[in-house]
Structures are given as C-alpha cells and as structure tokens.
C-alpha cells in the first residue's frame, strides 16, 4: 500500500513539475488525422488536375471509374500524397522559423513520421514510395502490378 502511494505521489509530482506543454501534446491527436487527410487530398487533387474524376475517402483517393484516363496518371497521383506531406513540412518549418511557435511542431513531426514509416515498411507492402519506385523500375524488391 505504501508503494502505491509513493508511485501515485511520484506521478502527480512528475505531472505538475513536467515541462510538457499538454496543449501541444493533445494537439498531436487532431494533427495526426489532418496530416493523413492532407496526404490523401494530395492524391485527390493531382488526379483531379489531370482530368480524372476522383473519389476521396478516409484512407484512399482513387478514380471514380476505377481506371485513370492515362496509365501514367497512376505515377503522378501516387506522387501527390508524399509531395503534399513534404509541402506541409516545409510550410510549417517556415512558420516555426518566423513565429517560433511550438504549436507548429506536430505538423512537421507527422509529415516526417508518416513518410519515414512508409519508407521503413515500404518493402513489406505497397506504400506510396514503394509503388513510385516500382513504377519507375527503381525498386528491386517490389514490382507494382
């Protein structure tokens, strides 16, 4: 019983003495969701700009018909998502540089994290980067079908 009280007191002390800005920590939740949507929006907007009727869902952006107008559009649309993640990171790095706002860091973190995660696990399944390299015939481990 004494050990439990010690642990709860320790946790309370750590939380009150912590330098963690809980507003920033809680900001990570909606930012993760928004970053994911922004990534999918990148696929969607590139497809629309190329003239395809696109459908945007929570985890996918694809042609309404199931086929792109031109076979090369698959490559460009695949590049759209990661390109938007890079764009997001650059925009928020500039915001951090100009404003010194700690609230912009989660936007940079998730942009980098999602792309890093994709690259690390891209050999396991067809993530965007693996698909792009496959289509360019640069990935010796995965062949896009």
C-alpha positions as CSV (number, residue, x, y, z in Angstrom):
1,X,0.0,0.0,0.0
2,X,2.9,2.3,0.8
3,X,4.5,1.6,-2.6
4,X,1.3,2.5,-4.4
5,X,1.0,5.8,-2.5
6,X,4.7,6.5,-3.4
7,X,4.0,5.8,-7.1
8,X,0.9,7.9,-7.2
9,X,2.6,10.8,-5.5
10,X,5.5,10.5,-7.8
11,X,3.3,10.6,-10.9
12,X,1.4,13.6,-9.5
13,X,4.7,15.4,-8.9
14,X,6.1,14.5,-12.3
15,X,2.9,15.8,-14.0
16,X,3.0,19.1,-12.1
17,X,6.7,19.6,-12.4
18,X,6.8,18.4,-16.0
19,X,7.8,20.8,-18.7
20,X,5.5,19.1,-21.1
21,X,3.0,21.5,-22.7
22,X,-0.1,19.4,-22.6
23,X,-1.8,21.6,-25.2
24,X,1.0,20.7,-27.6
25,X,0.8,17.0,-26.7
26,X,-3.0,17.0,-27.2
27,X,-2.6,18.8,-30.5
28,X,-0.9,15.7,-31.8
29,X,-4.2,13.9,-32.0
30,X,-6.1,16.1,-34.5
31,X,-2.8,16.9,-36.3
32,X,-2.2,13.2,-37.0
33,X,-5.7,13.0,-38.5
34,X,-5.3,16.2,-40.5
35,X,-1.9,15.1,-41.9
36,X,-3.4,11.9,-43.0
37,X,-6.3,13.7,-44.8
38,X,-3.9,16.2,-46.3
39,X,-1.8,13.3,-47.7
40,X,-4.9,11.7,-49.3
41,X,-6.0,15.1,-50.5
42,X,-2.7,15.3,-52.4
43,X,-3.5,12.2,-54.3
44,X,-7.0,13.5,-55.0
45,X,-6.0,17.0,-56.2
46,X,-3.4,15.7,-58.5
47,X,-5.9,13.2,-60.0
48,X,-8.4,16.0,-60.5
49,X,-5.9,18.3,-62.0
50,X,-5.0,15.5,-64.5
51,X,-8.7,15.3,-65.5
52,X,-9.7,12.2,-63.6
53,X,-13.0,12.0,-61.7
54,X,-11.6,11.2,-58.3
55,X,-13.2,9.9,-55.1
56,X,-11.7,10.9,-51.7
57,X,-12.3,8.6,-48.8
58,X,-10.7,8.4,-45.3
59,X,-7.9,6.1,-46.4
60,X,-7.9,6.3,-50.2
61,X,-8.2,8.6,-53.2
62,X,-8.9,6.8,-56.5
63,X,-10.6,7.3,-59.8
64,X,-14.3,7.0,-59.6
65,X,-14.3,4.6,-62.6
66,X,-11.5,2.5,-61.1
67,X,-9.2,3.5,-64.0
68,X,-7.2,6.6,-64.8
69,X,-7.5,8.4,-68.1
70,X,-3.9,7.6,-68.9
71,X,-1.7,4.9,-67.4
72,X,1.0,7.4,-66.5
73,X,-1.5,9.2,-64.2
74,X,-1.0,6.4,-61.7
75,X,2.6,7.5,-61.1
76,X,1.7,11.2,-60.8
77,X,-1.2,10.6,-58.5
78,X,0.9,8.3,-56.3
79,X,3.5,11.1,-56.0
80,X,0.8,13.6,-55.0
81,X,0.3,12.3,-51.4
82,X,4.0,12.3,-50.4
83,X,4.5,15.6,-52.2
84,X,1.8,17.1,-50.0
85,X,3.4,15.7,-46.9
86,X,6.7,17.4,-47.9
87,X,4.8,20.6,-48.7
88,X,3.2,20.5,-45.2
89,X,6.6,20.0,-43.5
90,X,8.1,22.9,-45.4
91,X,5.2,25.3,-44.7
92,X,5.3,24.5,-41.0
93,X,9.1,24.7,-40.8
94,X,8.8,28.2,-42.3
95,X,6.1,29.0,-39.7
96,X,8.3,27.8,-36.9
97,X,11.2,29.9,-38.2
98,X,9.1,33.0,-38.5
99,X,6.9,32.7,-35.4
100,X,8.9,30.4,-33.1
101,X,5.6,28.7,-32.3
102,X,5.8,25.4,-30.5
103,X,2.3,24.6,-31.8
104,X,3.6,24.1,-35.4
105,X,6.0,21.3,-34.4
106,X,3.3,18.5,-34.5
107,X,2.6,19.3,-38.2
108,X,6.3,18.9,-39.1
109,X,6.6,15.8,-36.9
110,X,3.7,13.9,-38.5
111,X,4.7,14.9,-42.0
112,X,8.1,13.4,-41.4
113,X,6.8,10.5,-39.4
114,X,4.3,9.3,-41.9
115,X,6.8,9.3,-44.7
116,X,9.5,7.7,-42.6
117,X,7.1,5.0,-41.5
118,X,6.2,4.4,-45.2
119,X,9.8,4.1,-46.3
120,X,10.7,1.7,-43.4
121,X,7.8,-0.6,-44.1
122,X,7.6,0.0,-47.8
123,X,9.3,-3.3,-48.6
124,X,6.5,-5.1,-46.8
125,X,3.6,-3.7,-48.7
126,X,3.0,-1.2,-51.5
127,X,3.2,2.1,-49.7
128,X,3.4,5.2,-51.9
129,X,7.1,5.4,-52.1
130,X,7.5,1.7,-52.9
131,X,4.8,2.0,-55.6
132,X,6.5,5.0,-57.1
133,X,9.9,3.3,-57.2
134,X,8.3,0.2,-58.6
135,X,6.6,2.2,-61.4
136,X,9.9,3.9,-62.2
137,X,11.6,0.4,-62.2
138,X,13.9,1.5,-59.4
139,X,12.8,-0.8,-56.6
140,X,14.4,-4.3,-57.0
141,X,12.4,-5.8,-54.1
142,X,8.8,-4.9,-55.1
143,X,7.2,-4.9,-58.5
144,X,4.0,-3.0,-59.0
145,X,1.3,-5.0,-60.6
